[in-house]
Amino acid sequence: MAQLVGYIPAVGFEAELERELARAGVRLRGWHGDRLLLADPPAVDPAWAEDVWVDARELPVPSIKQAARTLKALQRNWALLTPPAQVRRANLIAQQLPHVSMKPLAFPDRPPSASLGGWTLLDADRMLASPTTRSPFPHGQARFVEDRETPPNRAYLKLWEALSLLDDRPGPGDLCLDLGAAPGGWTWVLASLGARVVAVDKAELAPQVAAMPGVESRRDSAFALDPKVDGPVDWVCSDVV
Ligand SMILES: C[S@@+](CC[C@H](N)C(=O)[O-])C[C@H]1O[C@@H](n2cnc3c(N)ncnc32)[C@H](O)[C@@H]1O
């Protein structure tokens, strides 16, 4: 069975993904719709891909029921990537698959650890299915239960996503350096996890974040720090732009 690799780009960064893969020597097969770039194995880990279908294979779709049976025989959990055509047929197959919760994640809960496959229809009679995908989120789309009250901006979502993908996070007893910290979304995340934070920015931290327990605010350039003087830290988070 011919294997392929599928790359799902961050929206708006399709050209960057193509260039990155070409630079890595990956042989591209072309786009399926505008969300899935197909390529020859082996799978690489590009920065511009939100998800990678590591072991995609083409499978026959003799009927809706048989397609669902084929997928279920491979594994339980599947996320349908809406195809460019045959959307109704794809949805009918998806309805016969076991339910997979697509609920937003309540950070610091961890993303589901069960393997999540990706699949789509190539045409009425053929599908592409990858039992293994790199992201624990459907098609790499991290969705969280948002906090619209406490953090000073929405930057906290970037760090929630990074820590979720890393499957690790700072906690009590850890010292974090947050570079380019203002107005303080990331510092708010780190301090909320119980870590101590040295928040460095030329701009001011939001007062409610600066007042959180364990937060030390430094109005300085990140490039002025000297590890020999400032000492070791457990985590370095940098959002300097
Ligand atoms: C995207 S914002 C950071 C948002 C922040 N992570 C948050 O969660 O609220 C980028 C920040 O980098 C800061 N910055 C840019 N150059 C810097 C430098 N050389 N040293 C420290 N901070 C810098 C800017 O002042 C700005 O506040």
The ligand as a Tripos MOL2 file, in Angstrom:
@<TRIPOS>MOLECULE
LIG
   27    29     1     0     0
SMALL
NO_CHARGES

@<TRIPOS>ATOM
      1 C1          3.8230   40.3320   21.3950 C.3       1 LIG1
      2 S1          4.2420   41.3870   22.7020 S.3       1 LIG1
      3 C2          4.3560   40.2960   24.0420 C.3       1 LIG1
      4 C3          3.0330   39.8780   24.5980 C.3       1 LIG1
      5 C4          3.2140   39.1210   25.8980 C.3       1 LIG1
      6 N1          3.8760   37.8340   25.7150 N.3       1 LIG1
      7 C5          1.9060   38.8590   26.6050 C.2       1 LIG1
      8 O1          1.5760   37.6910   26.8270 O.co2     1 LIG1
      9 O2          1.2220   39.8160   26.9680 O.co2     1 LIG1
     10 C6          5.9180   41.7350   22.4120 C.3       1 LIG1
     11 C7          6.5950   42.5260   23.5170 C.3       1 LIG1
     12 O3          7.9890   42.4960   23.2600 O.3       1 LIG1
     13 C8          8.5200   43.6830   23.8470 C.3       1 LIG1
     14 N2          9.8850   43.8740   23.3650 N.ar      1 LIG1
     15 C9         10.3260   44.1680   22.1250 C.ar      1 LIG1
     16 N3         11.6850   44.2570   22.1270 N.ar      1 LIG1
     17 C10        12.0900   43.9870   23.3880 C.ar      1 LIG1
     18 C11        13.3660   43.8870   24.0270 C.ar      1 LIG1
     19 N4         14.4970   44.0910   23.3590 N.pl3     1 LIG1
     20 N5         13.4110   43.5870   25.3310 N.ar      1 LIG1
     21 C12        12.2780   43.3650   26.0390 C.ar      1 LIG1
     22 N6         11.0420   43.4350   25.4940 N.ar      1 LIG1
     23 C13        10.9440   43.7490   24.1830 C.ar      1 LIG1
     24 C14         7.5240   44.7430   23.4270 C.3       1 LIG1
     25 O4          7.6370   45.8850   24.2880 O.3       1 LIG1
     26 C15         6.1920   43.9960   23.5930 C.3       1 LIG1
     27 O5          5.6190   44.2730   24.8520 O.3       1 LIG1
@<TRIPOS>BOND
     1     1     2 1
     2     2     3 1
     3     2    10 1
     4     3     4 1
     5     4     5 1
     6     5     6 1
     7     5     7 1
     8     7     8 2
     9     7     9 1
    10    10    11 1
    11    11    12 1
    12    11    26 1
    13    12    13 1
    14    13    14 1
    15    13    24 1
    16    14    15 ar
    17    14    23 ar
    18    15    16 ar
    19    16    17 ar
    20    17    18 ar
    21    17    23 ar
    22    18    19 1
    23    18    20 ar
    24    20    21 ar
    25    21    22 ar
    26    22    23 ar
    27    24    25 1
    28    24    26 1
    29    26    27 1
@<TRIPOS>SUBSTRUCTURE
     1 LIG1         1 GROUP 0 **** ****
